[in-house]
């Protein structure tokens, strides 16, 4: 009989997934985009592959050195640092200098992650935090893209400046210039489907992100109700990469179902505002970073009421 009354500390509902297995699933989901990104880099394919190795290895190394130096438990085996390095690399141009990538890796792990307590304590996505740092520090190098041996702007940048829509088909496949991991929408959707089927991520954030973004672009964009214009926005600027792989980060996204809906809608609107009314053609990274800062407030406002809760002040006022 005593076995029926065992009491343990919360959480009382547990999952068989570990941090390591979740990180590995996300890394596996990013493999199609990573392989295509290297292939799509053409003459810079070797440099692109080296960038990925440097970012992954750099993030793991910086985490090991910091935790050893601070006499903390070494957590590189949970694969979170490796995933941060991979996401950072996929957000870089294939021609980006190696030493700048190392600096970005150090910023992601030491400044954004470890100084705030390590995994589970960082207030923003480390890879995106490092990307924003690199954009602000080395803006020209972060926005210089080479495709087919020609240096030029991304299709989204051309769309913003000229209003002309490049081939949406080529943008969907990935035969365009851009960062290593953002170009092929189909490769990213394959990885996203893997995460959704394995229930690693919740559909609410990416769905409401993309839906609210689309609605805002249709209502306030330069070409109202132009389907090709909308598809170009959806296929460009790393929107799919951000919506499925970075906005859904466990640590920096809301934990409540309603909160995830609010968060997704907010990110969609912010991204659209940055793209349409701002000077940049991107907007995804800064929208997610800004959203990360509001996650504690969103969780607080959307927290479900405990079972049996009675508002005594309201009751006494009756």
MOLIN-V170411 format. One record per residue. N is the residue number from 1. RES is the residue in three letters. BURIAL is 1 if it has 16 or more other ideal C-beta (glycine too) atoms within 10 Angstrom, else 0. Layout:
<<N,RES,BURIAL> <N,RES,BURIAL>>
This chain:
<<1,UNK,0> <2,UNK,0> <3,UNK,0> <4,UNK,0> <5,UNK,0> <6,UNK,0> <7,UNK,0> <8,UNK,0> <9,UNK,0> <10,UNK,0> <11,UNK,0> <12,UNK,0> <13,UNK,0> <14,UNK,0> <15,UNK,0> <16,UNK,0> <17,UNK,0> <18,UNK,0> <19,UNK,0> <20,UNK,0> <21,UNK,0> <22,UNK,1> <23,UNK,1> <24,UNK,1> <25,UNK,1> <26,UNK,1> <27,UNK,1> <28,UNK,0> <29,UNK,1> <30,UNK,1> <31,UNK,0> <32,UNK,1> <33,UNK,1> <34,UNK,1> <35,UNK,0> <36,UNK,1> <37,UNK,1> <38,UNK,1> <39,UNK,0> <40,UNK,1> <41,UNK,1> <42,UNK,0> <43,UNK,0> <44,UNK,1> <45,UNK,0> <46,UNK,0> <47,UNK,1> <48,UNK,1> <49,UNK,1> <50,UNK,1> <51,UNK,1> <52,UNK,1> <53,UNK,0> <54,UNK,1> <55,UNK,1> <56,UNK,1> <57,UNK,0> <58,UNK,1> <59,UNK,1> <60,UNK,1> <61,UNK,1> <62,UNK,1> <63,UNK,1> <64,UNK,0> <65,UNK,0> <66,UNK,1> <67,UNK,1> <68,UNK,0> <69,UNK,0> <70,UNK,0> <71,UNK,0> <72,UNK,0> <73,UNK,0> <74,UNK,0> <75,UNK,1> <76,UNK,0> <77,UNK,0> <78,UNK,1> <79,UNK,1> <80,UNK,1> <81,UNK,1> <82,UNK,1> <83,UNK,1> <84,UNK,1> <85,UNK,1> <86,UNK,1> <87,UNK,1> <88,UNK,1> <89,UNK,1> <90,UNK,1> <91,UNK,1> <92,UNK,1> <93,UNK,1> <94,UNK,1> <95,UNK,1> <96,UNK,1> <97,UNK,0> <98,UNK,0> <99,UNK,0> <100,UNK,1> <101,UNK,1> <102,UNK,1> <103,UNK,1> <104,UNK,1> <105,UNK,1> <106,UNK,1> <107,UNK,1> <108,UNK,1> <109,UNK,1> <110,UNK,1> <111,UNK,0> <112,UNK,1> <113,UNK,1> <114,UNK,1> <115,UNK,0> <116,UNK,0> <117,UNK,0> <118,UNK,1> <119,UNK,1> <120,UNK,0> <121,UNK,0> <122,UNK,1> <123,UNK,1> <124,UNK,1> <125,UNK,1> <126,UNK,1> <127,UNK,1> <128,UNK,1> <129,UNK,1> <130,UNK,1> <131,UNK,1> <132,UNK,1> <133,UNK,1> <134,UNK,1> <135,UNK,1> <136,UNK,0> <137,UNK,0> <138,UNK,1> <139,UNK,0> <140,UNK,0> <141,UNK,0> <142,UNK,1> <143,UNK,1> <144,UNK,0> <145,UNK,1> <146,UNK,1> <147,UNK,1> <148,UNK,0> <149,UNK,0> <150,UNK,0> <151,UNK,0> <152,UNK,0> <153,UNK,1> <154,UNK,1> <155,UNK,1> <156,UNK,1> <157,UNK,1> <158,UNK,1> <159,UNK,1> <160,UNK,1> <161,UNK,0> <162,UNK,0> <163,UNK,0> <164,UNK,0> <165,UNK,1> <166,UNK,1> <167,UNK,0> <168,UNK,1> <169,UNK,0> <170,UNK,0> <171,UNK,1> <172,UNK,1> <173,UNK,1> <174,UNK,1> <175,UNK,0> <176,UNK,1> <177,UNK,1> <178,UNK,1> <179,UNK,1> <180,UNK,1> <181,UNK,1> <182,UNK,1> <183,UNK,1> <184,UNK,1> <185,UNK,1> <186,UNK,0> <187,UNK,1> <188,UNK,1> <189,UNK,0> <190,UNK,0> <191,UNK,1> <192,UNK,1> <193,UNK,0> <194,UNK,1> <195,UNK,1> <196,UNK,1> <197,UNK,0> <198,UNK,0> <199,UNK,0> <200,UNK,1> <201,UNK,1> <202,UNK,1> <203,UNK,0> <204,UNK,1> <205,UNK,1> <206,UNK,1> <207,UNK,1> <208,UNK,1> <209,UNK,1> <210,UNK,1> <211,UNK,0> <212,UNK,1> <213,UNK,1> <214,UNK,1> <215,UNK,0> <216,UNK,1> <217,UNK,1> <218,UNK,1> <219,UNK,0> <220,UNK,0> <221,UNK,1> <222,UNK,0> <223,UNK,1> <224,UNK,0> <225,UNK,0> <226,UNK,0> <227,UNK,0> <228,UNK,0> <229,UNK,1> <230,UNK,1> <231,UNK,1> <232,UNK,1> <233,UNK,1> <234,UNK,1> <235,UNK,1> <236,UNK,1> <237,UNK,1> <238,UNK,1> <239,UNK,1> <240,UNK,1> <241,UNK,1> <242,UNK,1> <243,UNK,1> <244,UNK,1> <245,UNK,1> <246,UNK,1> <247,UNK,1> <248,UNK,1> <249,UNK,1> <250,UNK,1> <251,UNK,1> <252,UNK,1> <253,UNK,1> <254,UNK,1> <255,UNK,0> <256,UNK,1> <257,UNK,0> <258,UNK,0> <259,UNK,1> <260,UNK,1> <261,UNK,1> <262,UNK,1> <263,UNK,1> <264,UNK,1> <265,UNK,1> <266,UNK,1> <267,UNK,1> <268,UNK,1> <269,UNK,1> <270,UNK,1> <271,UNK,1> <272,UNK,1> <273,UNK,0> <274,UNK,1> <275,UNK,1> <276,UNK,1> <277,UNK,0> <278,UNK,0> <279,UNK,0> <280,UNK,1> <281,UNK,1> <282,UNK,1> <283,UNK,1> <284,UNK,1> <285,UNK,1> <286,UNK,1> <287,UNK,1> <288,UNK,1> <289,UNK,1> <290,UNK,0> <291,UNK,1> <292,UNK,1> <293,UNK,0> <294,UNK,0> <295,UNK,1> <296,UNK,0> <297,UNK,0> <298,UNK,1> <299,UNK,1> <300,UNK,0> <301,UNK,0> <302,UNK,1> <303,UNK,0> <304,UNK,0> <305,UNK,0> <306,UNK,0> <307,UNK,0> <308,UNK,0> <309,UNK,0> <310,UNK,0> <311,UNK,0> <312,UNK,0> <313,UNK,0> <314,UNK,0> <315,UNK,0> <316,UNK,0> <317,UNK,0> <318,UNK,0>>
